[in-house]
Amino acid sequence: MFPPPFFYFYCERQSQGRLRGGALEGEGGVKRSAPAVDTGAQTPVLRISQLDALELDSSLEQLVWTQFSQCFHNCRPGLLTPLEPELKALLHLLLWRFTLYSRSATVGQSLLSLRYHNTLSPSPRYRPLSRRQKLGLALLTAGPRWLKERSHGLLLRLSPGGAASERDGGLLRKILSLVSGVAQLATLLNFLAFLRKGRHPALAERIVGARAVFSQPDVARDVTYQYMNRELLWHGFAEFLIFLLPLVDTRKLKAAVFSVVLGGDGGDRAGATGGPGAWKECGLCGEWPTMPHAVGCRHVFCYYCIKSHSVADAGLTCPRCGAEAGRPEPVKMEVEMIGGAVI
């Protein structure tokens, strides 16, 4: 898991140098340009931009795989499971063929106006990657993923049985574990070097000599904080609601709204229990009242409902009319069946 974004900005502030290739001041105060230097290849790229490009590429691969697997949604379950590593590697190579191989930039880099520069070239100007570098970058990216997912199956195939096979399988397993550990350590060291230098966020880029540079000349950067201010405003508003909502008694608010809308008056909240129509359902759960009890208004409740709510809330009010809930008292009810209807 990568460190928080502000850490990258801090590293950028520490290592950001003066840009070269701009206007150079000659003798007599006359400004002249330096045509021999490519500013796009010399301007350092933000670390967060390089990491965002990698994240966009990973999201694109996941999206393509999801769409591809949905094509076989109506087929037999588990149809793609035996060939899943090979299919993922094939999709990765297809994306590589139509993005990096043809334009020297991935999809994520194209969205951020970046592209790969050949650092093995002695020229300070921009040089695209050679075919060998592009092929090596594809193999170093897709190969380890395929080997990691296929290592268990390969070990099972190489050790069909027997004591000698078990020894060979154990040796191969140790070798794969050692190679995996060395690769993870190298990836960690490369990432630390990336945080320090700001180049090569992926180990494969450092091996083949590929570096992310700007694809367009330098332009005046207009920094606006409109999006950040909007995000901070909504986050603050959400935190305020999270703090405020538990303090609001929604049942009392609902009862007050119903009393205003339905025109409840003080006569309905009197101590007498009137209106048999109000006794057909519990005021809390809405079902037929089990062991009906009243709390001082014309509505009845299940004993469990009113007792549990009164224990949880000392200032309980009737959710239907908003009357103050008193001590639950049992209600005597007579049920008559006339023509299949309950009265």
VEXBASE-686667 format. One record per residue (C-alpha): residue in three letters; chain; x, y, z. Coordinates in steps of 0.001 Angstrom, whole numbers, always signed. Example, Ala and Ser with C-alpha at 12.3 -4.5 7.8 and 13.67 -1.06 7.14 Angstrom:
# residues 2
<r rest="Ala" kette="A" east="+12300" north="-4500" up="+7800"/>
<r rest="Ser" kette="A" east="+13670" north="-1060" up="+7140"/>
***
This chain:
# residues 343
<r rest="Met" kette="A" east="+0" north="+0" up="+0"/>
<r rest="Phe" kette="A" east="+1430" north="+3359" up="-1044"/>
<r rest="Pro" kette="A" east="+1961" north="+6289" up="+1372"/>
<r rest="Pro" kette="A" east="-597" north="+9116" up="+1411"/>
<r rest="Pro" kette="A" east="-538" north="+11634" up="-1465"/>
<r rest="Phe" kette="A" east="+766" north="+14541" up="+636"/>
<r rest="Phe" kette="A" east="+3991" north="+12561" up="+1123"/>
<r rest="Tyr" kette="A" east="+4628" north="+12651" up="-2617"/>
<r rest="Phe" kette="A" east="+3989" north="+16383" up="-2740"/>
<r rest="Tyr" kette="A" east="+6472" north="+16857" up="+97"/>
<r rest="Cys" kette="A" east="+9071" north="+14857" up="-1825"/>
<r rest="Glu" kette="A" east="+8362" north="+16951" up="-4910"/>
<r rest="Arg" kette="A" east="+8962" north="+20166" up="-3004"/>
<r rest="Gln" kette="A" east="+12267" north="+18833" up="-1726"/>
<r rest="Ser" kette="A" east="+13623" north="+17677" up="-5082"/>
<r rest="Gln" kette="A" east="+12065" north="+20161" up="-7533"/>
<r rest="Gly" kette="A" east="+14914" north="+21971" up="-9330"/>
<r rest="Arg" kette="A" east="+15128" north="+24864" up="-11677"/>
<r rest="Leu" kette="A" east="+13828" north="+24071" up="-15153"/>
<r rest="Arg" kette="A" east="+16347" north="+24096" up="-17945"/>
<r rest="Gly" kette="A" east="+15744" north="+24750" up="-21619"/>
<r rest="Gly" kette="A" east="+13845" north="+28002" up="-21097"/>
<r rest="Ala" kette="A" east="+14971" north="+31474" up="-21919"/>
<r rest="Leu" kette="A" east="+18698" north="+31943" up="-21391"/>
<r rest="Glu" kette="A" east="+20078" north="+35363" up="-20773"/>
<r rest="Gly" kette="A" east="+23086" north="+36239" up="-22927"/>
<r rest="Glu" kette="A" east="+25430" north="+39145" up="-22992"/>
<r rest="Gly" kette="A" east="+23940" north="+42613" up="-22865"/>
<r rest="Gly" kette="A" east="+20737" north="+41389" up="-21235"/>
<r rest="Val" kette="A" east="+19397" north="+39914" up="-24506"/>
<r rest="Lys" kette="A" east="+17348" north="+36750" up="-24021"/>
<r rest="Arg" kette="A" east="+17850" north="+33845" up="-26374"/>
<r rest="Ser" kette="A" east="+16368" north="+30351" up="-26464"/>
<r rest="Ala" kette="A" east="+18213" north="+27040" up="-26289"/>
<r rest="Pro" kette="A" east="+17078" north="+24971" up="-29268"/>
<r rest="Ala" kette="A" east="+19278" north="+21975" up="-28462"/>
<r rest="Val" kette="A" east="+17407" north="+20938" up="-25316"/>
<r rest="Asp" kette="A" east="+13987" north="+19294" up="-25266"/>
<r rest="Thr" kette="A" east="+12135" north="+20767" up="-22317"/>
<r rest="Gly" kette="A" east="+9600" north="+17928" up="-22320"/>
<r rest="Ala" kette="A" east="+12321" north="+15364" up="-21678"/>
<r rest="Gln" kette="A" east="+14133" north="+17495" up="-19077"/>
<r rest="Thr" kette="A" east="+11191" north="+18633" up="-16954"/>
<r rest="Pro" kette="A" east="+10714" north="+16293" up="-13976"/>
<r rest="Val" kette="A" east="+7325" north="+14612" up="-13728"/>
<r rest="Leu" kette="A" east="+5454" north="+14611" up="-10453"/>
<r rest="Arg" kette="A" east="+5621" north="+11361" up="-8554"/>
<r rest="Ile" kette="A" east="+1881" north="+11382" up="-7969"/>
<r rest="Ser" kette="A" east="+1299" north="+11683" up="-11742"/>
<r rest="Gln" kette="A" east="+3434" north="+8616" up="-12441"/>
<r rest="Leu" kette="A" east="+1622" north="+6604" up="-9763"/>
<r rest="Asp" kette="A" east="-1742" north="+7779" up="-11088"/>
<r rest="Ala" kette="A" east="-769" north="+6557" up="-14556"/>
<r rest="Leu" kette="A" east="+55" north="+3103" up="-13178"/>
<r rest="Glu" kette="A" east="-3232" north="+3031" up="-11267"/>
<r rest="Leu" kette="A" east="-5191" north="+4000" up="-14384"/>
<r rest="Asp" kette="A" east="-3503" north="+1233" up="-16376"/>
<r rest="Ser" kette="A" east="-4333" north="-1309" up="-13680"/>
<r rest="Ser" kette="A" east="-7962" north="-145" up="-13581"/>
<r rest="Leu" kette="A" east="-8189" north="-434" up="-17366"/>
<r rest="Glu" kette="A" east="-6887" north="-4010" up="-17311"/>
<r rest="Gln" kette="A" east="-9376" north="-4921" up="-14595"/>
<r rest="Leu" kette="A" east="-12212" north="-3314" up="-16572"/>
<r rest="Val" kette="A" east="-11273" north="-5183" up="-19759"/>
<r rest="Trp" kette="A" east="-11088" north="-8474" up="-17875"/>
<r rest="Thr" kette="A" east="-14486" north="-7845" up="-16271"/>
<r rest="Gln" kette="A" east="-16086" north="-7098" up="-19636"/>
<r rest="Phe" kette="A" east="-14423" north="-10158" up="-21178"/>
<r rest="Ser" kette="A" east="-15578" north="-12485" up="-18392"/>
<r rest="Gln" kette="A" east="-19142" north="-11161" up="-18691"/>
<r rest="Cys" kette="A" east="-19223" north="-12462" up="-22275"/>
<r rest="Phe" kette="A" east="-19195" north="-15982" up="-20789"/>
<r rest="His" kette="A" east="-21704" north="-15192" up="-18051"/>
<r rest="Asn" kette="A" east="-24311" north="-17591" up="-19456"/>
<r rest="Cys" kette="A" east="-21846" north="-20433" up="-20013"/>
<r rest="Arg" kette="A" east="-20856" north="-23188" up="-17651"/>
<r rest="Pro" kette="A" east="-19566" north="-21850" up="-14298"/>
<r rest="Gly" kette="A" east="-15794" north="-22042" up="-14001"/>
<r rest="Leu" kette="A" east="-15237" north="-22208" up="-17751"/>
<r rest="Leu" kette="A" east="-12469" north="-19581" up="-17737"/>
<r rest="Thr" kette="A" east="-10845" north="-20630" up="-14463"/>
<r rest="Pro" kette="A" east="-8327" north="-23146" up="-15932"/>
<r rest="Leu" kette="A" east="-7079" north="-20568" up="-18473"/>
<r rest="Glu" kette="A" east="-7483" north="-17401" up="-16428"/>
<r rest="Pro" kette="A" east="-3735" north="-16570" up="-16075"/>
<r rest="Glu" kette="A" east="-3119" north="-17068" up="-19795"/>
<r rest="Leu" kette="A" east="-6182" north="-15023" up="-20773"/>
<r rest="Lys" kette="A" east="-5148" north="-12149" up="-18499"/>
<r rest="Ala" kette="A" east="-1652" north="-12200" up="-19981"/>
<r rest="Leu" kette="A" east="-3130" north="-12221" up="-23499"/>
<r rest="Leu" kette="A" east="-5357" north="-9225" up="-22749"/>
<r rest="His" kette="A" east="-2362" north="-7409" up="-21276"/>
<r rest="Leu" kette="A" east="-373" north="-8059" up="-24459"/>
<r rest="Leu" kette="A" east="-3271" north="-6815" up="-26596"/>
<r rest="Leu" kette="A" east="-3414" north="-3578" up="-24625"/>
<r rest="Trp" kette="A" east="+364" north="-3289" up="-24903"/>
<r rest="Arg" kette="A" east="+229" north="-3793" up="-28682"/>
<r rest="Phe" kette="A" east="-2255" north="-989" up="-29346"/>
<r rest="Thr" kette="A" east="-980" north="+1493" up="-26738"/>
<r rest="Leu" kette="A" east="+2653" north="+1245" up="-25671"/>
<r rest="Tyr" kette="A" east="+3979" north="-461" up="-28804"/>
<r rest="Ser" kette="A" east="+2350" north="+1984" up="-31218"/>
<r rest="Arg" kette="A" east="+2604" north="+5263" up="-29294"/>
<r rest="Ser" kette="A" east="+5300" north="+4756" up="-26596"/>
<r rest="Ala" kette="A" east="+2709" north="+5594" up="-23941"/>
<r rest="Thr" kette="A" east="+140" north="+3655" up="-21975"/>
<r rest="Val" kette="A" east="-3479" north="+4718" up="-21618"/>
<r rest="Gly" kette="A" east="-2881" north="+6174" up="-18168"/>
<r rest="Gln" kette="A" east="+107" north="+8149" up="-19416"/>
<r rest="Ser" kette="A" east="-1861" north="+9471" up="-22396"/>
<r rest="Leu" kette="A" east="-4571" north="+10768" up="-20070"/>
<r rest="Leu" kette="A" east="-1932" north="+12622" up="-18030"/>
<r rest="Ser" kette="A" east="+58" north="+13886" up="-21063"/>
<r rest="Leu" kette="A" east="+2992" north="+11573" up="-20377"/>
<r rest="Arg" kette="A" east="+5033" north="+9152" up="-22463"/>
<r rest="Tyr" kette="A" east="+8110" north="+6956" up="-22145"/>
<r rest="His" kette="A" east="+11567" north="+8329" up="-22878"/>
<r rest="Asn" kette="A" east="+14571" north="+6173" up="-23757"/>
<r rest="Thr" kette="A" east="+17128" north="+6908" up="-21038"/>
<r rest="Leu" kette="A" east="+19735" north="+4711" up="-22757"/>
<r rest="Ser" kette="A" east="+20055" north="+7283" up="-25529"/>
<r rest="Pro" kette="A" east="+22933" north="+9772" up="-24990"/>
<r rest="Ser" kette="A" east="+20982" north="+12598" up="-26623"/>
<r rest="Pro" kette="A" east="+19256" north="+15066" up="-24251"/>
<r rest="Arg" kette="A" east="+16332" north="+15285" up="-26652"/>
<r rest="Tyr" kette="A" east="+13345" north="+12999" up="-26472"/>
<r rest="Arg" kette="A" east="+13895" north="+9521" up="-27879"/>
<r rest="Pro" kette="A" east="+11081" north="+6935" up="-28040"/>
<r rest="Leu" kette="A" east="+11588" north="+3429" up="-26764"/>
<r rest="Ser" kette="A" east="+13073" north="+869" up="-29092"/>
<r rest="Arg" kette="A" east="+11212" north="-2291" up="-30007"/>
<r rest="Arg" kette="A" east="+13464" north="-4315" up="-27726"/>
<r rest="Gln" kette="A" east="+12676" north="-2026" up="-24791"/>
<r rest="Lys" kette="A" east="+8939" north="-2182" up="-25459"/>
<r rest="Leu" kette="A" east="+9021" north="-5960" up="-25708"/>
<r rest="Gly" kette="A" east="+11097" north="-6231" up="-22533"/>
<r rest="Leu" kette="A" east="+8689" north="-3945" up="-20684"/>
<r rest="Ala" kette="A" east="+5745" north="-6123" up="-21725"/>
<r rest="Leu" kette="A" east="+7475" north="-9360" up="-20714"/>
<r rest="Leu" kette="A" east="+8668" north="-7995" up="-17366"/>
<r rest="Thr" kette="A" east="+5143" north="-6773" up="-16592"/>
<r rest="Ala" kette="A" east="+3019" north="-9722" up="-17713"/>
<r rest="Gly" kette="A" east="+5552" north="-12512" up="-17118"/>
<r rest="Pro" kette="A" east="+5878" north="-12288" up="-13310"/>
<r rest="Arg" kette="A" east="+2092" north="-12080" up="-12914"/>
<r rest="Trp" kette="A" east="+1588" north="-15208" up="-15001"/>
<r rest="Leu" kette="A" east="+4377" north="-17079" up="-13192"/>
<r rest="Lys" kette="A" east="+2959" north="-16127" up="-9793"/>
<r rest="Glu" kette="A" east="-511" north="-17421" up="-10683"/>
<r rest="Arg" kette="A" east="+799" north="-20555" up="-12420"/>
<r rest="Ser" kette="A" east="+3560" north="-21537" up="-9977"/>
<r rest="His" kette="A" east="+1376" north="-23920" up="-7966"/>
<r rest="Gly" kette="A" east="+90" north="-25702" up="-11079"/>
<r rest="Leu" kette="A" east="+3594" north="-25945" up="-12539"/>
<r rest="Leu" kette="A" east="+4909" north="-27538" up="-9357"/>
<r rest="Leu" kette="A" east="+2127" north="-30117" up="-9428"/>
<r rest="Arg" kette="A" east="+2893" north="-30990" up="-13037"/>
<r rest="Leu" kette="A" east="+6643" north="-31254" up="-12469"/>
<r rest="Ser" kette="A" east="+6241" north="-33586" up="-9465"/>
<r rest="Pro" kette="A" east="+3880" north="-36436" up="-10517"/>
<r rest="Gly" kette="A" east="+4851" north="-38686" up="-7587"/>
<r rest="Gly" kette="A" east="+7617" north="-40594" up="-5832"/>
<r rest="Ala" kette="A" east="+10269" north="-39653" up="-3298"/>
<r rest="Ala" kette="A" east="+12599" north="-38165" up="-5907"/>
<r rest="Ser" kette="A" east="+9761" north="-36119" up="-7343"/>
<r rest="Glu" kette="A" east="+8885" north="-34820" up="-3895"/>
<r rest="Arg" kette="A" east="+12495" north="-33748" up="-3334"/>
<r rest="Asp" kette="A" east="+12592" north="-32049" up="-6731"/>
<r rest="Gly" kette="A" east="+9246" north="-30389" up="-6053"/>
<r rest="Gly" kette="A" east="+10455" north="-29128" up="-2688"/>
<r rest="Leu" kette="A" east="+13626" north="-27766" up="-4284"/>
<r rest="Leu" kette="A" east="+11643" north="-25998" up="-7005"/>
<r rest="Arg" kette="A" east="+9292" north="-24590" up="-4406"/>
<r rest="Lys" kette="A" east="+12230" north="-23191" up="-2433"/>
<r rest="Ile" kette="A" east="+13729" north="-21709" up="-5588"/>
<r rest="Leu" kette="A" east="+10433" north="-20037" up="-6503"/>
<r rest="Ser" kette="A" east="+10054" north="-18707" up="-2959"/>
<r rest="Leu" kette="A" east="+13609" north="-17339" up="-3064"/>
<r rest="Val" kette="A" east="+13051" north="-15694" up="-6445"/>
<r rest="Ser" kette="A" east="+9762" north="-14217" up="-5236"/>
<r rest="Gly" kette="A" east="+11403" north="-12822" up="-2103"/>
<r rest="Val" kette="A" east="+14273" north="-11297" up="-4086"/>
<r rest="Ala" kette="A" east="+11797" north="-9741" up="-6534"/>
<r rest="Gln" kette="A" east="+9750" north="-8234" up="-3708"/>
<r rest="Leu" kette="A" east="+12896" north="-6840" up="-2070"/>
<r rest="Ala" kette="A" east="+14034" north="-5353" up="-5378"/>
<r rest="Thr" kette="A" east="+10579" north="-3816" up="-5874"/>
<r rest="Leu" kette="A" east="+10732" north="-2242" up="-2422"/>
<r rest="Leu" kette="A" east="+14222" north="-822" up="-3003"/>
<r rest="Asn" kette="A" east="+13139" north="+509" up="-6388"/>
<r rest="Phe" kette="A" east="+10138" north="+2232" up="-4830"/>
<r rest="Leu" kette="A" east="+12339" north="+3851" up="-2176"/>
<r rest="Ala" kette="A" east="+14667" north="+5051" up="-4923"/>
<r rest="Phe" kette="A" east="+11625" north="+6383" up="-6782"/>
<r rest="Leu" kette="A" east="+10582" north="+8395" up="-3734"/>
<r rest="Arg" kette="A" east="+14104" north="+9779" up="-3514"/>
<r rest="Lys" kette="A" east="+14818" north="+10490" up="-7177"/>
<r rest="Gly" kette="A" east="+11336" north="+10728" up="-8700"/>
<r rest="Arg" kette="A" east="+12061" north="+8307" up="-11564"/>
<r rest="His" kette="A" east="+11060" north="+4732" up="-12456"/>
<r rest="Pro" kette="A" east="+8090" north="+3892" up="-10176"/>
<r rest="Ala" kette="A" east="+8097" north="+320" up="-11541"/>
<r rest="Leu" kette="A" east="+11096" north="-1992" up="-11452"/>
<r rest="Ala" kette="A" east="+10538" north="-3024" up="-15082"/>
<r rest="Glu" kette="A" east="+10962" north="+603" up="-16202"/>
<r rest="Arg" kette="A" east="+14328" north="+851" up="-14467"/>
<r rest="Ile" kette="A" east="+15539" north="-2429" up="-15987"/>
<r rest="Val" kette="A" east="+14682" north="-1560" up="-19606"/>
<r rest="Gly" kette="A" east="+15654" north="+2114" up="-19279"/>
<r rest="Ala" kette="A" east="+12238" north="+3759" up="-19677"/>
<r rest="Arg" kette="A" east="+11341" north="+7018" up="-17944"/>
<r rest="Ala" kette="A" east="+8077" north="+8949" up="-17944"/>
<r rest="Val" kette="A" east="+8345" north="+12463" up="-19400"/>
<r rest="Phe" kette="A" east="+5882" north="+15079" up="-20575"/>
<r rest="Ser" kette="A" east="+4511" north="+14611" up="-24080"/>
<r rest="Gln" kette="A" east="+3918" north="+18338" up="-24609"/>
<r rest="Pro" kette="A" east="+6154" north="+21378" up="-24110"/>
<r rest="Asp" kette="A" east="+6000" north="+23267" up="-20857"/>
<r rest="Val" kette="A" east="+3004" north="+25534" up="-20415"/>
<r rest="Ala" kette="A" east="+2075" north="+27911" up="-17671"/>
<r rest="Arg" kette="A" east="+447" north="+25908" up="-14921"/>
<r rest="Asp" kette="A" east="-2723" north="+27399" up="-13515"/>
<r rest="Val" kette="A" east="-3276" north="+25832" up="-10115"/>
<r rest="Thr" kette="A" east="-6878" north="+26008" up="-8943"/>
<r rest="Tyr" kette="A" east="-8273" north="+24584" up="-5758"/>
<r rest="Gln" kette="A" east="-11932" north="+24562" up="-6776"/>
<r rest="Tyr" kette="A" east="-12209" north="+20780" up="-6763"/>
<r rest="Met" kette="A" east="-10284" north="+20469" up="-3494"/>
<r rest="Asn" kette="A" east="-12437" north="+23118" up="-1819"/>
<r rest="Arg" kette="A" east="-15598" north="+21367" up="-2966"/>
<r rest="Glu" kette="A" east="-14355" north="+18028" up="-1649"/>
<r rest="Leu" kette="A" east="-13381" north="+19555" up="+1696"/>
<r rest="Leu" kette="A" east="-16770" north="+21252" up="+1950"/>
<r rest="Trp" kette="A" east="-18713" north="+18044" up="+1299"/>
<r rest="His" kette="A" east="-16508" north="+16007" up="+3624"/>
<r rest="Gly" kette="A" east="-17035" north="+18548" up="+6391"/>
<r rest="Phe" kette="A" east="-20774" north="+18566" up="+5782"/>
<r rest="Ala" kette="A" east="-20874" north="+14750" up="+5877"/>
<r rest="Glu" kette="A" east="-18938" north="+14649" up="+9152"/>
<r rest="Phe" kette="A" east="-21316" north="+17248" up="+10597"/>
<r rest="Leu" kette="A" east="-24330" north="+15115" up="+9640"/>
<r rest="Ile" kette="A" east="-22697" north="+12010" up="+11111"/>
<r rest="Phe" kette="A" east="-22289" north="+13878" up="+14390"/>
<r rest="Leu" kette="A" east="-25748" north="+15501" up="+14323"/>
<r rest="Leu" kette="A" east="-28063" north="+12699" up="+13195"/>
<r rest="Pro" kette="A" east="-27602" north="+10475" up="+16286"/>
<r rest="Leu" kette="A" east="-28731" north="+13416" up="+18431"/>
<r rest="Val" kette="A" east="-32034" north="+13806" up="+16553"/>
<r rest="Asp" kette="A" east="-35006" north="+11810" up="+17851"/>
<r rest="Thr" kette="A" east="-36544" north="+10717" up="+14592"/>
<r rest="Arg" kette="A" east="-39590" north="+9160" up="+16250"/>
<r rest="Lys" kette="A" east="-40521" north="+12396" up="+17993"/>
<r rest="Leu" kette="A" east="-39929" north="+14333" up="+14801"/>
<r rest="Lys" kette="A" east="-42063" north="+11894" up="+12826"/>
<r rest="Ala" kette="A" east="-44844" north="+12068" up="+15417"/>
<r rest="Ala" kette="A" east="-44784" north="+15867" up="+15360"/>
<r rest="Val" kette="A" east="-45004" north="+15928" up="+11567"/>
<r rest="Phe" kette="A" east="-47881" north="+13438" up="+11542"/>
<r rest="Ser" kette="A" east="-49729" north="+15384" up="+14220"/>
<r rest="Val" kette="A" east="-49445" north="+18580" up="+12184"/>
<r rest="Val" kette="A" east="-50322" north="+16965" up="+8855"/>
<r rest="Leu" kette="A" east="-53196" north="+14857" up="+10184"/>
<r rest="Gly" kette="A" east="-54512" north="+17649" up="+12410"/>
<r rest="Gly" kette="A" east="-54212" north="+15888" up="+15771"/>
<r rest="Asp" kette="A" east="-55659" north="+17824" up="+18712"/>
<r rest="Gly" kette="A" east="-55544" north="+17587" up="+22459"/>
<r rest="Gly" kette="A" east="-58793" north="+15641" up="+22584"/>
<r rest="Asp" kette="A" east="-57181" north="+12719" up="+20789"/>
<r rest="Arg" kette="A" east="-54412" north="+12684" up="+23360"/>
<r rest="Ala" kette="A" east="-56668" north="+12422" up="+26344"/>
<r rest="Gly" kette="A" east="-56368" north="+9558" up="+28727"/>
<r rest="Ala" kette="A" east="-59404" north="+7725" up="+27375"/>
<r rest="Thr" kette="A" east="-58830" north="+5045" up="+24825"/>
<r rest="Gly" kette="A" east="-61385" north="+5532" up="+22104"/>
<r rest="Gly" kette="A" east="-61876" north="+4338" up="+18564"/>
<r rest="Pro" kette="A" east="-61694" north="+587" up="+18022"/>
<r rest="Gly" kette="A" east="-60100" north="+1175" up="+14606"/>
<r rest="Ala" kette="A" east="-56904" north="+2301" up="+16330"/>
<r rest="Trp" kette="A" east="-56670" north="-1006" up="+18203"/>
<r rest="Lys" kette="A" east="-56180" north="-3198" up="+15146"/>
<r rest="Glu" kette="A" east="-52454" north="-2524" up="+14823"/>
<r rest="Cys" kette="A" east="-49517" north="-1751" up="+17054"/>
<r rest="Gly" kette="A" east="-48399" north="+1863" up="+16949"/>
<r rest="Leu" kette="A" east="-44753" north="+783" up="+16706"/>
<r rest="Cys" kette="A" east="-44515" north="-2371" up="+14603"/>
<r rest="Gly" kette="A" east="-47778" north="-1974" up="+12644"/>
<r rest="Glu" kette="A" east="-48861" north="-5575" up="+13265"/>
<r rest="Trp" kette="A" east="-51820" north="-6968" up="+15203"/>
<r rest="Pro" kette="A" east="-51070" north="-6029" up="+18855"/>
<r rest="Thr" kette="A" east="-49837" north="-8933" up="+20957"/>
<r rest="Met" kette="A" east="-50774" north="-8421" up="+24631"/>
<r rest="Pro" kette="A" east="-52074" north="-4910" up="+23851"/>
<r rest="His" kette="A" east="-51063" north="-2104" up="+26195"/>
<r rest="Ala" kette="A" east="-51852" north="+1597" up="+26205"/>
<r rest="Val" kette="A" east="-49672" north="+4474" up="+27399"/>
<r rest="Gly" kette="A" east="-52331" north="+7161" up="+27926"/>
<r rest="Cys" kette="A" east="-53468" north="+7911" up="+24385"/>
<r rest="Arg" kette="A" east="-55971" north="+6273" up="+22039"/>
<r rest="His" kette="A" east="-53349" north="+4015" up="+20410"/>
<r rest="Val" kette="A" east="-52342" north="+554" up="+21544"/>
<r rest="Phe" kette="A" east="-49029" north="-1270" up="+21344"/>
<r rest="Cys" kette="A" east="-47583" north="-4718" up="+21751"/>
<r rest="Tyr" kette="A" east="-46270" north="-5252" up="+25250"/>
<r rest="Tyr" kette="A" east="-42786" north="-6108" up="+23993"/>
<r rest="Cys" kette="A" east="-42673" north="-3100" up="+21636"/>
<r rest="Ile" kette="A" east="-43739" north="-476" up="+24161"/>
<r rest="Lys" kette="A" east="-41732" north="-1991" up="+27010"/>
<r rest="Ser" kette="A" east="-38481" north="-2223" up="+25041"/>
<r rest="His" kette="A" east="-38851" north="+1312" up="+23681"/>
<r rest="Ser" kette="A" east="-39706" north="+2761" up="+27089"/>
<r rest="Val" kette="A" east="-36640" north="+1108" up="+28621"/>
<r rest="Ala" kette="A" east="-34416" north="+2459" up="+25822"/>
<r rest="Asp" kette="A" east="-35923" north="+5975" up="+25925"/>
<r rest="Ala" kette="A" east="-37108" north="+7515" up="+29181"/>
<r rest="Gly" kette="A" east="-38845" north="+10384" up="+27362"/>
<r rest="Leu" kette="A" east="-40827" north="+8153" up="+25028"/>
<r rest="Thr" kette="A" east="-43762" north="+9655" up="+23165"/>
<r rest="Cys" kette="A" east="-46430" north="+8043" up="+21052"/>
<r rest="Pro" kette="A" east="-45118" north="+7794" up="+17477"/>
<r rest="Arg" kette="A" east="-48619" north="+8302" up="+16079"/>
<r rest="Cys" kette="A" east="-49907" north="+11333" up="+17969"/>
<r rest="Gly" kette="A" east="-46881" north="+12571" up="+19914"/>
<r rest="Ala" kette="A" east="-48483" north="+12240" up="+23358"/>
<r rest="Glu" kette="A" east="-46243" north="+11674" up="+26345"/>
<r rest="Ala" kette="A" east="-46016" north="+7964" up="+27075"/>
<r rest="Gly" kette="A" east="-47065" north="+7001" up="+30567"/>
<r rest="Arg" kette="A" east="-46900" north="+3680" up="+32312"/>
<r rest="Pro" kette="A" east="-48023" north="+828" up="+30027"/>
<r rest="Glu" kette="A" east="-51440" north="-462" up="+31050"/>
<r rest="Pro" kette="A" east="-53102" north="-3577" up="+29638"/>
<r rest="Val" kette="A" east="-56096" north="-3052" up="+27391"/>
<r rest="Lys" kette="A" east="-59076" north="-5388" up="+27398"/>
<r rest="Met" kette="A" east="-60170" north="-6190" up="+23873"/>
<r rest="Glu" kette="A" east="-62962" north="-8343" up="+22510"/>
<r rest="Val" kette="A" east="-62554" north="-9797" up="+19057"/>
<r rest="Glu" kette="A" east="-65630" north="-10782" up="+17074"/>
<r rest="Met" kette="A" east="-65647" north="-12551" up="+13745"/>
<r rest="Ile" kette="A" east="-68491" north="-11427" up="+11451"/>
<r rest="Gly" kette="A" east="-68401" north="-12726" up="+7916"/>
<r rest="Gly" kette="A" east="-64667" north="-13480" up="+8102"/>
<r rest="Ala" kette="A" east="-63830" north="-9911" up="+9182"/>
<r rest="Val" kette="A" east="-62345" north="-8887" up="+12509"/>
<r rest="Ile" kette="A" east="-64181" north="-6168" up="+14465"/>
***
